[in-house]
Amino acid sequence: MEEVIDLLCKLISIPSVSGEEQKIAEFVSNYFKGEVGIEPKIDEMYNVIVEYDTGKTGPNLLLTAHLDTVQAGSGWTYDPYKPTMIDDRIYGLGASDSKGTIAPMMTSCKNCIKEAAKKLKGKLLVALTTQEENPVGEIDGLRYALRKGLKSDLALFGNGYIENYMPYLTIGHNGFIRYQIRVIGKGAHSSTPELGINAIEKAFGVIKAMKSVKLPKQMILGGEIKATMNVGVIRGGTQPNAVPTECTIIGDRRTLPMEKADKVIARYEKALEKAKEGDPELKYEAKFEKLHDSYLIPEDDEKVQKVKAIMRKILKAEPRMRHDLCYYDADYLAAAGIPTIMIGTSVIGTPHQPNEYNLVKNVISVEKVYTALIQGLLA
């Protein structure tokens, strides 16, 4: 078995749900100590920070991905913590998101430091972080590490998709605004609804107002990307024979790189105010929260073009570029002044799903890519 596949199986076998990453952090730390000869730092959030200084002047390169997973949930055919190999597939929680990328990151660092160290310049940094899926406290592990001074000239972020054993070169992602609107009515018996104000019925007007805000489009990588607005949860009423006094609507708005979150929020607040002006009985409390900014590094950026050239050489094919409609953490890195490119092993349709899996050939392919990128970017 290839070392990188064996390592992936070991990572899968260590449960690391958000907030419970101590064991996997210690395993990763011991790998770098024993296999690479570097003493990592484990901080208060169990982020594992590795620094290899070549002693020669050159750029800093950061490799980062998250150690934690979501809860396994129900519906699994296989034990989520017992890696199961069937043909080219490796089943297990985190196989796709994102232990399938962490394993090749780790082995590529080992390969480059032990076999090609004399050819490297600058610093190689690795930050394997925690609580990305579901932060337990105020912030996740990556933002904690950034607040503690994590810096680099470029980050290769280990989230991103792969198809036909060819990882996408992902240069952007949409942003994420969550909203919660509590519509306030007035109770009454269902036989005399005119004496009350039906919060659920008033919520229809709120949804209509939210849907009235135009969703913009943006051309990215030659394709049209559209912003989205979703109503994900509606909760209201307590019994069928009573006029409901409250109805809560929860959803999200995915933003484009061309948009500013505060201006997007202002448009929805204005739409709600307009709805209220048209219906004096409408009362509500609205909360909008920006959870992620959108992110886009220009396609013609020098760093993007260099990464693309290295990937083209190692893959012997033109790398496919991508902007993802979901969000990652590249916006956090960008806010700290670190340009970021995303390259991962996520199999489309498998993260956060029962029977999550990855392909042996995917993991080996990405190991070759990361090895080539470390050697090429720190040459």
KOLVO-396537 format. One record per residue (C-alpha): residue in one letter; x negated, y, z. Coordinates in nm, 2 decimals, padded with zeros to 4 digits. Each point is the difference from the previous one (the first is absolute). Layout:
N
LUMGU   aa     east    north       up
LUMGU    A        X        Y        Z
...
% end
This chain:
379
LUMGU   aa     east    north       up
LUMGU    M    00.00    00.00    00.00
LUMGU    E   -00.13    00.35   -00.09
LUMGU    E   -00.11    00.20    00.31
LUMGU    V    00.25    00.28   -00.07
LUMGU    I    00.29   -00.25   -00.01
LUMGU    D   -00.11   -00.17    00.32
LUMGU    L   -00.02    00.34    00.16
LUMGU    L    00.35    00.10   -00.12
LUMGU    C    00.14   -00.32    00.15
LUMGU    K   -00.17    00.08    00.33
LUMGU    L    00.15    00.35    00.00
LUMGU    I    00.35   -00.13   -00.08
LUMGU    S   -00.03   -00.24    00.29
LUMGU    I   -00.05    00.28    00.25
LUMGU    P    00.34    00.17    00.08
LUMGU    S   -00.04    00.38   -00.03
LUMGU    V    00.34    00.16    00.02
LUMGU    S   -00.02    00.38    00.05
LUMGU    G   -00.12    00.07    00.35
LUMGU    E   -00.14   -00.35    00.05
LUMGU    E   -00.33    00.03   -00.20
LUMGU    Q   -00.26   -00.06    00.27
LUMGU    K   -00.08   -00.36   -00.10
LUMGU    I   -00.03    00.07   -00.37
LUMGU    A   -00.21    00.31    00.08
LUMGU    E   -00.24   -00.22    00.21
LUMGU    F   -00.02   -00.26   -00.28
LUMGU    V   -00.08    00.26   -00.26
LUMGU    S   -00.26    00.16    00.23
LUMGU    N   -00.16   -00.33    00.06
LUMGU    Y   -00.02   -00.07   -00.38
LUMGU    F   -00.19    00.32   -00.06
LUMGU    K   -00.23   -00.07    00.29
LUMGU    G   -00.07   -00.36   -00.09
LUMGU    E    00.02    00.00   -00.38
LUMGU    V   -00.12    00.35   -00.09
LUMGU    G   -00.21    00.09    00.30
LUMGU    I    00.19    00.33    00.08
LUMGU    E    00.15    00.09    00.33
LUMGU    P    00.34    00.15   -00.07
LUMGU    K    00.19    00.24    00.24
LUMGU    I    00.34   -00.10    00.13
LUMGU    D    00.19    00.31    00.12
LUMGU    E    00.29    00.04    00.24
LUMGU    M    00.25   -00.10   -00.27
LUMGU    Y   -00.20   -00.30   -00.11
LUMGU    N   -00.11    00.15   -00.33
LUMGU    V   -00.32   -00.16   -00.11
LUMGU    I   -00.25    00.25   -00.13
LUMGU    V   -00.31   -00.12   -00.19
LUMGU    E   -00.28    00.23   -00.11
LUMGU    Y   -00.30   -00.11   -00.21
LUMGU    D   -00.25    00.27   -00.06
LUMGU    T   -00.25   -00.08   -00.28
LUMGU    G   -00.24    00.27    00.12
LUMGU    K    00.00    00.15   -00.34
LUMGU    T    00.17    00.32   -00.12
LUMGU    G    00.32   -00.07   -00.17
LUMGU    P    00.38    00.01    00.02
LUMGU    N    00.22   -00.14    00.27
LUMGU    L    00.25   -00.27   -00.11
LUMGU    L    00.29   -00.11    00.22
LUMGU    L    00.19   -00.33   -00.03
LUMGU    T    00.32   -00.01    00.20
LUMGU    A    00.30   -00.22    00.04
LUMGU    H    00.24   -00.10    00.29
LUMGU    L   -00.04   -00.30    00.22
LUMGU    D    00.36   -00.02    00.12
LUMGU    T    00.31   -00.16   -00.15
LUMGU    V    00.37    00.02    00.04
LUMGU    Q    00.19   -00.26    00.21
LUMGU    A    00.03   -00.33   -00.19
LUMGU    G    00.38    00.01    00.01
LUMGU    S    00.22   -00.30   -00.11
LUMGU    G    00.02   -00.19   -00.32
LUMGU    W   -00.35   -00.14   -00.01
LUMGU    T   -00.05   -00.35   -00.16
LUMGU    Y   -00.36    00.00    00.13
LUMGU    D   -00.15    00.09    00.33
LUMGU    P   -00.09    00.37   -00.04
LUMGU    Y   -00.31   -00.04    00.21
LUMGU    K   -00.12   -00.32   -00.15
LUMGU    P   -00.15    00.07   -00.34
LUMGU    T    00.14   -00.24   -00.25
LUMGU    M   -00.16   -00.06   -00.34
LUMGU    I    00.20   -00.13   -00.29
LUMGU    D   -00.17    00.01   -00.33
LUMGU    D   -00.13    00.35   -00.04
LUMGU    R    00.23    00.15    00.27
LUMGU    I   -00.09    00.08    00.36
LUMGU    Y    00.31    00.04    00.21
LUMGU    G   -00.01    00.19    00.33
LUMGU    L    00.10    00.32    00.17
LUMGU    G   -00.23    00.28   -00.12
LUMGU    A   -00.13   -00.21   -00.30
LUMGU    S    00.11    00.28   -00.23
LUMGU    D    00.02    00.30    00.24
LUMGU    S   -00.27    00.05    00.08
LUMGU    K   -00.23   -00.28    00.12
LUMGU    G   -00.03   -00.11   -00.36
LUMGU    T   -00.20    00.32   -00.05
LUMGU    I   -00.18    00.01    00.33
LUMGU    A   -00.17   -00.34   -00.06
LUMGU    P   -00.16    00.11   -00.33
LUMGU    M   -00.09    00.34    00.15
LUMGU    M   -00.19   -00.18    00.28
LUMGU    T   -00.18   -00.25   -00.22
LUMGU    S   -00.09    00.26   -00.26
LUMGU    C   -00.16    00.21    00.27
LUMGU    K   -00.19   -00.31    00.12
LUMGU    N   -00.12   -00.08   -00.35
LUMGU    C   -00.11    00.36   -00.08
LUMGU    I   -00.18    00.05    00.34
LUMGU    K   -00.18   -00.33    00.01
LUMGU    E   -00.08   -00.04   -00.37
LUMGU    A   -00.02    00.35   -00.15
LUMGU    A   -00.08    00.23    00.29
LUMGU    K   -00.32    00.13   -00.16
LUMGU    K    00.20    00.13   -00.30
LUMGU    L    00.26    00.19    00.21
LUMGU    K   -00.01    00.37    00.10
LUMGU    G    00.20    00.20    00.25
LUMGU    K    00.24   -00.16    00.25
LUMGU    L    00.25   -00.28   -00.02
LUMGU    L    00.29    00.04    00.24
LUMGU    V    00.28   -00.25    00.08
LUMGU    A    00.31    00.09    00.20
LUMGU    L    00.24   -00.28    00.06
LUMGU    T    00.28    00.16    00.18
LUMGU    T    00.31   -00.08    00.21
LUMGU    Q    00.37    00.08    00.04
LUMGU    E    00.05    00.10   -00.37
LUMGU    E    00.33   -00.20   -00.03
LUMGU    N    00.16    00.12    00.32
LUMGU    P   -00.19    00.24    00.22
LUMGU    V    00.06   -00.07    00.37
LUMGU    G   -00.09    00.34    00.12
LUMGU    E   -00.03    00.35   -00.14
LUMGU    I   -00.22   -00.09   -00.30
LUMGU    D   -00.14   -00.29   -00.19
LUMGU    G   -00.36   -00.12    00.01
LUMGU    L   -00.12    00.17   -00.32
LUMGU    R    00.11    00.34    00.12
LUMGU    Y   -00.16   -00.07    00.34
LUMGU    A   -00.33   -00.08   -00.17
LUMGU    L    00.02    00.31   -00.22
LUMGU    R    00.07    00.22    00.31
LUMGU    K   -00.31   -00.16    00.16
LUMGU    G   -00.21    00.12   -00.30
LUMGU    L    00.01   -00.27   -00.26
LUMGU    K   -00.14    00.16   -00.32
LUMGU    S   -00.11   -00.10   -00.35
LUMGU    D   -00.05    00.13   -00.35
LUMGU    L    00.23   -00.26   -00.14
LUMGU    A    00.24   -00.27    00.14
LUMGU    L    00.10   -00.32   -00.16
LUMGU    F    00.33   -00.08    00.16
LUMGU    G    00.10   -00.37    00.01
LUMGU    N    00.37    00.04   -00.09
LUMGU    G    00.10   -00.05   -00.36
LUMGU    Y    00.14   -00.26   -00.24
LUMGU    I   -00.16   -00.26   -00.22
LUMGU    E    00.14   -00.19   -00.30
LUMGU    N   -00.16   -00.27   -00.21
LUMGU    Y   -00.30    00.01    00.23
LUMGU    M   -00.06    00.37   -00.10
LUMGU    P    00.03    00.25    00.28
LUMGU    Y    00.15    00.33   -00.08
LUMGU    L   -00.20    00.32    00.04
LUMGU    T    00.26    00.19    00.20
LUMGU    I   -00.05    00.38    00.02
LUMGU    G    00.32    00.11    00.16
LUMGU    H    00.31   -00.07    00.20
LUMGU    N    00.33    00.17    00.08
LUMGU    G    00.07    00.17    00.33
LUMGU    F    00.27   -00.08    00.26
LUMGU    I    00.25    00.22    00.18
LUMGU    R    00.24   -00.17    00.24
LUMGU    Y    00.33    00.17    00.09
LUMGU    Q    00.26   -00.07    00.27
LUMGU    I    00.33    00.19    00.00
LUMGU    R    00.25   -00.03    00.28
LUMGU    V    00.35    00.10   -00.11
LUMGU    I    00.22    00.11    00.29
LUMGU    G    00.38   -00.05   -00.01
LUMGU    K    00.29    00.01    00.25
LUMGU    G    00.16   -00.31    00.14
LUMGU    A    00.37   -00.09   -00.04
LUMGU    H    00.22   -00.30   -00.02
LUMGU    S    00.02   -00.15   -00.35
LUMGU    S    00.38    00.05    00.00
LUMGU    T   -00.05    00.37    00.03
LUMGU    P   -00.32    00.07   -00.20
LUMGU    E    00.10    00.36   -00.06
LUMGU    L   -00.08    00.07    00.36
LUMGU    G   -00.36   -00.10   -00.05
LUMGU    I   -00.29    00.06   -00.24
LUMGU    N   -00.13   -00.33   -00.16
LUMGU    A   -00.38    00.01    00.02
LUMGU    I   -00.03   -00.28   -00.26
LUMGU    E    00.21    00.18   -00.25
LUMGU    K   -00.20    00.32    00.06
LUMGU    A   -00.32   -00.20   -00.06
LUMGU    F    00.12   -00.06   -00.36
LUMGU    G   -00.04    00.38   -00.05
LUMGU    V   -00.34   -00.01    00.15
LUMGU    I   -00.12   -00.28   -00.23
LUMGU    K    00.15    00.19   -00.30
LUMGU    A   -00.19    00.31    00.10
LUMGU    M   -00.32   -00.20    00.04
LUMGU    K    00.05   -00.16   -00.34
LUMGU    S    00.06    00.34   -00.16
LUMGU    V   -00.36    00.10    00.04
LUMGU    K   -00.17   -00.06   -00.34
LUMGU    L   -00.28   -00.26    00.00
LUMGU    P   -00.30    00.12   -00.20
LUMGU    K   -00.22   -00.20   -00.24
LUMGU    Q   -00.37    00.01   -00.06
LUMGU    M   -00.22   -00.14   -00.28
LUMGU    I   -00.28   -00.21    00.15
LUMGU    L   -00.24   -00.22   -00.20
LUMGU    G    00.22    00.04   -00.30
LUMGU    G    00.32   -00.11    00.17
LUMGU    E    00.29    00.18    00.16
LUMGU    I    00.03   -00.04    00.38
LUMGU    K    00.32    00.11    00.17
LUMGU    A    00.05    00.10    00.36
LUMGU    T    00.26   -00.21    00.18
LUMGU    M    00.25    00.06    00.29
LUMGU    N    00.16   -00.30    00.18
LUMGU    V    00.28   -00.03    00.25
LUMGU    G   -00.12   -00.31    00.20
LUMGU    V    00.21   -00.01    00.32
LUMGU    I    00.35    00.12    00.09
LUMGU    R    00.12   -00.06    00.36
LUMGU    G    00.34    00.13    00.12
LUMGU    G    00.31   -00.08    00.19
LUMGU    T    00.06   -00.24    00.29
LUMGU    Q    00.34   -00.16   -00.08
LUMGU    P    00.24   -00.01   -00.29
LUMGU    N    00.29    00.18    00.18
LUMGU    A   -00.19    00.31    00.10
LUMGU    V   -00.12    00.30   -00.20
LUMGU    P   -00.38   -00.02    00.02
LUMGU    T   -00.17    00.29    00.18
LUMGU    E   -00.34   -00.06   -00.14
LUMGU    C   -00.17   -00.13   -00.31
LUMGU    T   -00.38   -00.02   -00.05
LUMGU    I   -00.16   -00.01   -00.34
LUMGU    I   -00.36   -00.11   -00.04
LUMGU    G   -00.20   -00.01   -00.32
LUMGU    D   -00.32    00.12   -00.18
LUMGU    R   -00.12    00.22   -00.28
LUMGU    R   -00.31   -00.10   -00.19
LUMGU    T   -00.19    00.30   -00.12
LUMGU    L   -00.22    00.05   -00.31
LUMGU    P   -00.36    00.14    00.00
LUMGU    M    00.14    00.32   -00.15
LUMGU    E    00.23    00.06    00.30
LUMGU    K   -00.06    00.16    00.34
LUMGU    A    00.18   -00.18    00.28
LUMGU    D    00.11    00.32    00.18
LUMGU    K    00.16    00.14   -00.32
LUMGU    V    00.18   -00.34   -00.06
LUMGU    I    00.14    00.01    00.35
LUMGU    A    00.11    00.36   -00.04
LUMGU    R    00.21   -00.10   -00.31
LUMGU    Y    00.18   -00.26    00.19
LUMGU    E    00.06    00.22    00.30
LUMGU    K    00.15    00.26   -00.24
LUMGU    A    00.23   -00.26   -00.17
LUMGU    L    00.13   -00.10    00.35
LUMGU    E    00.06    00.36    00.09
LUMGU    K    00.20    00.05   -00.32
LUMGU    A    00.21   -00.30    00.08
LUMGU    K    00.07    00.14    00.34
LUMGU    E    00.11    00.33   -00.15
LUMGU    G    00.25   -00.19   -00.21
LUMGU    D    00.13   -00.20    00.29
LUMGU    P    00.04    00.18    00.33
LUMGU    E    00.07   -00.32    00.18
LUMGU    L   -00.33   -00.15   -00.10
LUMGU    K   -00.24   -00.02    00.29
LUMGU    Y   -00.34   -00.17   -00.01
LUMGU    E   -00.35   -00.02    00.14
LUMGU    A   -00.27   -00.07   -00.25
LUMGU    K   -00.36   -00.11    00.05
LUMGU    F   -00.25   -00.02   -00.29
LUMGU    E   -00.35   -00.15    00.07
LUMGU    K   -00.29   -00.01   -00.24
LUMGU    L   -00.17   -00.33    00.06
LUMGU    H   -00.24    00.00   -00.30
LUMGU    D   -00.10    00.25   -00.26
LUMGU    S   -00.03   -00.11   -00.36
LUMGU    Y   -00.35   -00.05   -00.13
LUMGU    L   -00.16    00.02   -00.34
LUMGU    I   -00.37    00.02   -00.10
LUMGU    P   -00.03    00.12   -00.36
LUMGU    E   -00.05   -00.26   -00.27
LUMGU    D   -00.30    00.19   -00.14
LUMGU    D   -00.17    00.04    00.34
LUMGU    E   -00.37   -00.09   -00.01
LUMGU    K    00.04   -00.26    00.28
LUMGU    V    00.30   -00.16   -00.17
LUMGU    Q   -00.19   -00.03   -00.33
LUMGU    K   -00.30   -00.15    00.17
LUMGU    V    00.21   -00.26    00.18
LUMGU    K    00.18   -00.07   -00.32
LUMGU    A   -00.33   -00.06   -00.19
LUMGU    I   -00.13   -00.24    00.27
LUMGU    M    00.33   -00.19    00.00
LUMGU    R    00.00   -00.02   -00.38
LUMGU    K   -00.35   -00.15    00.00
LUMGU    I    00.07   -00.26    00.27
LUMGU    L    00.35   -00.10   -00.12
LUMGU    K   -00.10    00.01   -00.37
LUMGU    A    00.33    00.18   -00.07
LUMGU    E    00.14    00.35    00.02
LUMGU    P    00.13    00.06    00.35
LUMGU    R    00.37    00.07    00.03
LUMGU    M    00.07    00.32    00.19
LUMGU    R    00.30    00.05    00.22
LUMGU    H    00.20    00.24    00.21
LUMGU    D    00.21   -00.18    00.26
LUMGU    L    00.36    00.10    00.09
LUMGU    C   -00.05   -00.12    00.36
LUMGU    Y   -00.23    00.17    00.24
LUMGU    Y   -00.34   -00.10    00.14
LUMGU    D   -00.24    00.19    00.24
LUMGU    A   -00.20    00.18   -00.27
LUMGU    D    00.16    00.32    00.10
LUMGU    Y   -00.15   -00.02    00.34
LUMGU    L   -00.34   -00.05   -00.14
LUMGU    A    00.05    00.28   -00.25
LUMGU    A    00.11    00.24    00.28
LUMGU    A   -00.33   -00.08    00.17
LUMGU    G   -00.19    00.10   -00.32
LUMGU    I   -00.07   -00.35   -00.13
LUMGU    P    00.09   -00.07   -00.36
LUMGU    T    00.16   -00.35   -00.02
LUMGU    I    00.05   -00.27   -00.26
LUMGU    M    00.21   -00.31    00.08
LUMGU    I   -00.10   -00.35   -00.10
LUMGU    G    00.16   -00.30    00.16
LUMGU    T    00.13   -00.35   -00.05
LUMGU    S    00.38    00.04    00.08
LUMGU    V    00.20   -00.23   -00.22
LUMGU    I    00.31    00.19   -00.11
LUMGU    G    00.31   -00.11    00.18
LUMGU    T   -00.17   -00.19    00.29
LUMGU    P   -00.10    00.25    00.27
LUMGU    H    00.24    00.00    00.30
LUMGU    Q    00.18   -00.31   -00.14
LUMGU    P    00.03   -00.36    00.12
LUMGU    N   -00.26   -00.23   -00.16
LUMGU    E   -00.23    00.29   -00.07
LUMGU    Y   -00.29   -00.12   -00.21
LUMGU    N   -00.31    00.09   -00.20
LUMGU    L   -00.19   -00.17   -00.28
LUMGU    V   -00.35   -00.14    00.05
LUMGU    K   -00.10    00.16   -00.33
LUMGU    N    00.13    00.34    00.11
LUMGU    V   -00.21    00.00    00.31
LUMGU    I   -00.31   -00.12   -00.19
LUMGU    S    00.05    00.27   -00.27
LUMGU    V    00.04    00.28    00.26
LUMGU    E   -00.32   -00.12    00.18
LUMGU    K   -00.19    00.04   -00.33
LUMGU    V    00.15    00.35   -00.05
LUMGU    Y   -00.08    00.12    00.35
LUMGU    T   -00.36   -00.14   -00.02
LUMGU    A   -00.05    00.18   -00.33
LUMGU    L    00.15    00.32    00.13
LUMGU    I   -00.22    00.00    00.31
LUMGU    Q   -00.31   -00.06   -00.21
LUMGU    G    00.10    00.25   -00.27
LUMGU    L    00.12    00.28    00.22
LUMGU    L   -00.29   -00.02    00.24
LUMGU    A   -00.27   -00.06   -00.27
% end
